[in-house]
Amino acid sequence: MMVDTDTSNNLPIGLEQLEQNSQAGWNGFTRFLVITVISLVVIMLLIAAFTVWR
């Protein structure tokens, strides 16, 4: 029974590609959070403006 000791070269995805995918994922998530927070602030300001403007 032979054990393959050279498994690091048989990985389907390299570390650099994982790092790029991870960075792209975090960039997308950060963009989503920024857009969500800005939208919520604008909506809250509109509600406040229409509440005061009576």
MOSUL-V422905 format. One record per pair of residues at least 24 apart in sequence whose ideal C-beta (glycine too) atoms are under 10 Angstrom apart, sorted by the first residue. I is the first residue (numbers start at 1). J is the second residue. D is the distance in Angstrom with one decimal. If there is no record, write none. Layout:
I,J,D
I,J,D
This chain:
none
